[in-house]
Amino acid sequence: MSEFALAVDIGGTKVESALVDSEGVLLPGSRDRRPTGHGSTSEELATAVSEVVAHALAALPADATVLGIGIGSAGPVDLPHGTVSPINLPAWREFPIRELVAGLVASSLGNAVPITLRLDGVSLALAEHWVGATQGVDNALAITVSTGVGGGLIVNGRLLSGGTGNAGHIGQVQIATRTPGETSESVTLEVLASGPHTVRWAQEQGFTGERGEDLAAGYATGDAIAVSAVRRSATALGEAITAVTTLLDLDVVAIGGGFSRVSPDYLDLVRAVIDEAAYNSYATRIRVVKSGLSDESPLIGAAALVHQAHLLG
């Protein structure tokens, strides 16, 4: 009998779900996604989750079972209460996502199924350790640079979750010192390095493009503003990695996400910043590698919460 994990991913711009087997492979026909966004209402978000979960479960073969449910969500999350408060989804504050999904699955299958909630970046780190670029590495950081910046940590061979489940939330780490009148948010890694924020900064300098793709094209042709914007993002990311590596003495960082591909040398730029910024030489030994996962990584990460449950901290 085949055993699948029901994977549910909740991001700032979409929710999706799929059935994933013990090798990290999505069951064909089970994946479904629904767009979301900053203006989505709580009811719209709940409906989107319900629809993608129903689609995934409808694809379950008659001779198969759902071993468990893994939910990876944009944060912050609250593991003791099973709630989420994604920064980019203001309609959801302390939303009981664990209760919602557990009810949907019990109603569909007729029985309760174990459910595990974690921060999406934490799930990503587990996925990289399972089938991605940090396999066999006991101390590793996984980062995704996209609409936001997320991350997760494997420390001494186990997933680091923290007291509320938000360990590894690197996007909200403060990189620069605030000046009078600035908020903490304005100097976080996410604001300094993510795709939309980097494009916005470039526009403030006079760049006429509107998307990350425009910034990539400008970088390729040597546009001075585009080059400065990309390097600004890579610098912030490199400084954040240096700080975390200095604290935790890590071996590898795997970097993925759409904006990490804004230039062919983005990872090289990050590497150079680490070499320059590190105060202690041991922090420079960290290897900087490209994510070993595809665009299925959020779902594989959520499934890893089930199939790799023995590594949960």
C-alpha positions as CSV (number, residue, x, y, z in Angstrom):
1,M,0.0,0.0,0.0
2,S,1.4,3.4,-1.0
3,E,1.7,6.1,1.7
4,F,1.6,9.7,0.8
5,A,2.0,13.0,2.7
6,L,-0.6,15.6,2.1
7,A,1.6,18.7,1.6
8,V,0.1,22.2,2.0
9,D,2.0,25.4,1.2
10,I,0.8,28.8,2.2
11,G,2.7,31.7,0.7
12,G,2.2,35.4,0.2
13,T,1.0,35.1,-3.4
14,K,-0.5,31.6,-3.6
15,V,-1.6,28.5,-1.7
16,E,-1.1,25.0,-3.1
17,S,-1.3,21.4,-2.2
18,A,-0.3,17.9,-3.5
19,L,0.3,14.4,-2.4
20,V,4.0,13.5,-2.1
21,D,5.5,10.0,-1.7
22,S,8.4,8.8,0.5
23,E,10.9,9.7,-2.2
24,G,9.8,13.3,-2.4
25,V,8.0,12.9,-5.7
26,L,4.6,14.5,-6.3
27,L,1.8,12.3,-7.3
28,P,0.8,13.3,-10.9
29,G,-2.5,15.1,-11.0
30,S,-2.6,15.9,-7.3
31,R,-1.0,19.3,-7.4
32,D,-3.2,22.4,-7.4
33,R,-2.7,26.0,-6.6
34,R,-4.8,29.1,-6.1
35,P,-3.6,32.7,-6.2
36,T,-3.7,34.9,-3.1
37,G,-2.4,38.3,-2.2
38,H,-2.2,41.2,0.2
39,G,-5.8,42.1,-0.5
40,S,-7.3,38.6,0.0
41,T,-10.0,38.3,2.7
42,S,-9.8,35.6,5.4
43,E,-12.8,33.9,3.7
44,E,-11.1,33.9,0.3
45,L,-7.9,32.5,1.8
46,A,-9.7,29.7,3.6
47,T,-11.6,28.8,0.5
48,A,-8.4,28.7,-1.5
49,V,-6.9,26.3,1.0
50,S,-10.1,24.1,1.0
51,E,-10.1,23.9,-2.8
52,V,-6.4,22.8,-3.2
53,V,-6.7,20.3,-0.4
54,A,-9.9,18.8,-1.9
55,H,-8.1,18.6,-5.3
56,A,-5.1,16.7,-3.8
57,L,-7.3,14.3,-1.9
58,A,-9.4,13.5,-4.9
59,A,-6.3,12.2,-6.6
60,L,-5.5,9.7,-3.8
61,P,-5.4,6.2,-5.3
62,A,-7.9,3.7,-3.9
63,D,-5.2,1.5,-2.5
64,A,-3.2,4.4,-0.9
65,T,-3.3,6.1,2.4
66,V,-2.4,9.6,3.8
67,L,0.3,9.0,6.3
68,G,0.2,12.6,7.6
69,I,-0.3,16.2,6.7
70,G,2.5,18.7,6.5
71,I,1.8,22.5,6.4
72,G,4.5,24.9,5.5
73,S,3.4,28.5,5.9
74,A,4.8,32.0,5.6
75,G,5.3,33.4,9.0
76,P,5.1,34.1,11.8
77,V,3.6,30.8,12.9
78,D,2.5,29.7,16.4
79,L,3.1,26.0,16.8
80,P,1.5,25.6,20.3
81,H,-1.8,27.1,19.0
82,G,-1.6,25.9,15.4
83,T,-2.1,29.4,14.0
84,V,-0.4,31.5,11.3
85,S,0.0,35.2,10.7
86,P,1.7,35.6,7.3
87,I,3.2,39.1,7.0
88,N,2.0,39.5,3.4
89,L,-1.5,38.2,4.2
90,P,-2.9,40.8,6.7
91,A,-6.4,39.2,6.7
92,W,-4.9,36.2,8.6
93,R,-3.7,37.0,12.1
94,E,-3.6,34.0,14.4
95,F,-5.6,32.1,11.9
96,P,-6.2,28.5,13.0
97,I,-4.8,26.8,9.9
98,R,-4.1,23.5,11.6
99,E,-7.7,23.2,12.7
100,L,-9.0,24.1,9.2
101,V,-6.9,21.6,7.4
102,A,-7.4,18.8,9.9
103,G,-11.1,19.3,9.6
104,L,-11.0,19.2,5.8
105,V,-9.0,16.0,5.8
106,A,-11.1,14.2,8.4
107,S,-14.3,15.1,6.6
108,S,-12.9,13.8,3.3
109,L,-11.2,10.6,4.5
110,G,-13.5,9.9,7.5
111,N,-10.7,9.7,10.0
112,A,-8.2,12.0,11.6
113,V,-4.6,12.2,10.3
114,P,-1.5,13.5,12.1
115,I,-0.7,17.0,11.2
116,T,2.5,19.0,11.4
117,L,2.8,22.8,11.0
118,R,6.1,24.6,10.5
119,L,7.4,27.9,9.0
120,D,7.8,27.5,5.2
121,G,11.6,28.3,5.4
122,V,12.0,25.7,8.1
123,S,10.3,23.2,5.8
124,L,12.5,24.2,2.9
125,A,15.6,23.5,5.0
126,L,14.3,20.0,5.7
127,A,13.6,19.5,2.0
128,E,17.1,20.5,1.0
129,H,18.5,18.1,3.6
130,W,16.2,15.3,2.4
131,V,16.4,15.5,-1.4
132,G,18.2,18.8,-2.2
133,A,21.6,20.4,-2.0
134,T,22.4,19.9,1.6
135,Q,22.0,16.1,1.8
136,G,24.4,14.6,4.3
137,V,25.3,17.9,5.8
138,D,24.6,18.3,9.5
139,N,24.8,22.1,9.8
140,A,23.2,23.9,7.0
141,L,21.1,27.0,6.1
142,A,18.5,27.1,3.4
143,I,17.3,30.5,2.0
144,T,14.8,31.4,-0.6
145,V,15.0,34.9,-2.1
146,S,11.7,35.7,-3.9
147,T,8.7,37.8,-3.1
148,G,10.1,37.7,0.4
149,V,13.1,36.1,2.0
150,G,12.7,32.9,4.0
151,G,15.0,30.5,5.6
152,G,15.5,27.5,7.8
153,L,18.3,25.7,9.7
154,I,19.6,22.2,10.2
155,V,21.8,22.1,13.3
156,N,23.6,19.0,14.4
157,G,21.5,16.9,12.0
158,R,18.2,18.1,13.2
159,L,15.7,20.7,12.1
160,L,15.8,23.8,14.3
161,S,12.3,25.1,15.0
162,G,12.5,27.2,18.2
163,G,9.9,27.8,20.9
164,T,7.1,29.1,18.7
165,G,8.3,27.5,15.4
166,N,10.0,30.6,13.9
167,A,13.7,29.7,14.2
168,G,15.4,30.5,10.9
169,H,13.1,33.4,10.0
170,I,16.1,35.1,8.5
171,G,14.1,37.6,6.3
172,Q,13.1,39.5,9.4
173,V,16.6,39.8,10.8
174,Q,17.7,43.4,11.0
175,I,20.8,44.0,8.8
176,A,21.4,47.7,9.2
177,T,21.2,50.2,12.1
178,R,17.9,52.2,12.0
179,T,18.2,56.0,11.6
180,P,15.8,58.3,13.5
181,G,12.3,57.8,12.1
182,E,12.9,54.4,10.4
183,T,11.1,51.3,11.5
184,S,12.8,48.0,12.2
185,E,11.1,46.6,9.1
186,S,12.9,49.1,6.8
187,V,16.3,47.6,7.6
188,T,15.5,43.9,7.6
189,L,17.0,41.4,5.1
190,E,13.6,41.0,3.4
191,V,13.3,44.7,2.6
192,L,16.9,45.0,1.6
193,A,17.1,41.9,-0.6
194,S,13.8,40.5,-1.8
195,G,12.7,40.9,-5.4
196,P,9.8,43.4,-5.1
197,H,11.7,45.6,-2.6
198,T,14.8,45.6,-4.7
199,V,12.8,46.7,-7.8
200,R,11.2,49.4,-5.8
201,W,14.5,50.7,-4.6
202,A,15.8,50.7,-8.2
203,Q,12.8,52.7,-9.3
204,E,13.5,55.2,-6.5
205,Q,16.9,55.7,-8.1
206,G,15.3,56.3,-11.6
207,F,15.0,52.8,-13.0
208,T,12.1,52.5,-15.3
209,G,11.5,48.7,-15.2
210,E,8.7,47.2,-13.1
211,R,9.6,43.6,-12.4
212,G,12.5,41.4,-11.4
213,E,12.8,40.3,-15.0
214,D,13.4,44.0,-16.1
215,L,16.1,44.3,-13.4
216,A,17.7,41.1,-14.7
217,A,17.7,42.5,-18.3
218,G,19.1,45.7,-17.1
219,Y,21.9,43.9,-15.2
220,A,22.8,41.9,-18.2
221,T,23.3,45.1,-20.3
222,G,25.2,46.8,-17.6
223,D,22.6,49.4,-16.5
224,A,24.2,51.2,-13.6
225,I,21.1,51.3,-11.4
226,A,20.2,47.7,-12.1
227,V,23.7,46.6,-11.2
228,S,23.7,48.6,-8.0
229,A,20.3,47.2,-7.0
230,V,21.4,43.6,-7.6
231,R,24.6,44.1,-5.7
232,R,22.7,45.8,-2.8
233,S,20.5,42.7,-2.5
234,A,23.4,40.3,-2.7
235,T,25.3,42.4,-0.1
236,A,22.5,42.3,2.4
237,L,22.1,38.5,1.9
238,G,25.8,37.9,2.3
239,E,25.9,39.9,5.5
240,A,23.0,38.0,7.0
241,I,24.6,34.7,6.1
242,T,27.8,35.8,7.7
243,A,26.0,36.7,10.9
244,V,24.2,33.4,11.1
245,T,27.2,31.4,10.2
246,T,29.3,33.2,12.8
247,L,26.6,32.4,15.4
248,L,26.0,28.7,14.5
249,D,29.2,27.6,12.7
250,L,27.5,26.3,9.6
251,D,28.9,24.2,6.7
252,V,26.6,25.0,3.7
253,V,24.0,27.5,2.7
254,A,21.7,26.6,-0.2
255,I,20.1,29.6,-1.9
256,G,17.0,29.4,-4.1
257,G,14.0,31.4,-5.1
258,G,13.2,33.3,-8.3
259,F,15.1,36.4,-7.4
260,S,18.3,34.5,-6.7
261,R,18.5,34.0,-10.4
262,V,18.3,37.7,-11.2
263,S,21.9,37.5,-12.4
264,P,24.2,34.6,-13.3
265,D,26.8,35.8,-10.7
266,Y,24.3,36.5,-7.8
267,L,25.7,33.6,-5.7
268,D,29.3,34.7,-6.5
269,L,28.4,38.2,-5.3
270,V,27.0,36.7,-2.1
271,R,30.2,34.6,-1.6
272,A,32.4,37.7,-2.0
273,V,30.5,39.5,0.7
274,I,30.9,36.7,3.1
275,D,34.6,36.5,2.5
276,E,34.8,40.3,3.1
277,A,32.4,40.7,6.0
278,A,33.4,37.7,8.2
279,Y,35.3,38.7,11.3
280,N,36.2,35.2,12.3
281,S,37.8,33.1,9.7
282,Y,35.7,30.0,10.4
283,A,32.7,31.8,9.1
284,T,34.2,32.0,5.6
285,R,34.4,28.2,5.3
286,I,30.7,28.0,4.6
287,R,30.0,26.7,1.1
288,V,27.5,28.7,-1.0
289,V,25.5,26.5,-3.3
290,K,22.4,26.7,-5.5
291,S,19.2,25.1,-4.2
292,G,18.9,21.5,-5.4
293,L,15.1,21.8,-5.6
294,S,12.7,22.8,-8.3
295,D,9.6,25.0,-8.1
296,E,8.0,22.1,-6.2
297,S,10.3,22.9,-3.2
298,P,7.5,24.4,-1.0
299,L,5.5,21.2,-1.3
300,I,8.4,18.9,-0.9
301,G,9.3,20.8,2.2
302,A,5.8,20.4,3.6
303,A,5.9,16.7,2.8
304,A,9.3,16.4,4.5
305,L,7.5,17.3,7.8
306,V,5.8,14.0,7.5
307,H,8.3,11.7,5.8
308,Q,11.3,13.1,7.7
309,A,9.5,13.6,11.0
310,H,12.4,11.9,12.9
311,L,14.5,15.0,12.2
312,L,12.1,17.5,13.7
313,G,13.6,19.4,16.6
